[in-house]
Amino acid sequence: MSNPQPDDDEEGDRTATNIFLVVGFVILVGGGIWLANAMIDARKADECLSSGRRNCTPIEVPAR
């Protein structure tokens, strides 16, 4: 008959797969948040330029 308990190799493979999936999920969510923030910043800059203002992205110059 079949063995009801999983082998150590199968359990190790399952653990490695779960770790890989969690890392991939974290990277995917982090990339999505970064992309959403970049799109929000681009939209704000576009709205500022569309309104005719010139100082939408000020350049900071160090003091002399």
Secondary structure, 3 states (H helix, E strand, C coil): CCCCCCCHHHHHHHHHHHHHHHHHHHHHHHHHHHHHHHHHHHHHHHHHHHCCCCCCCCCCCCCC
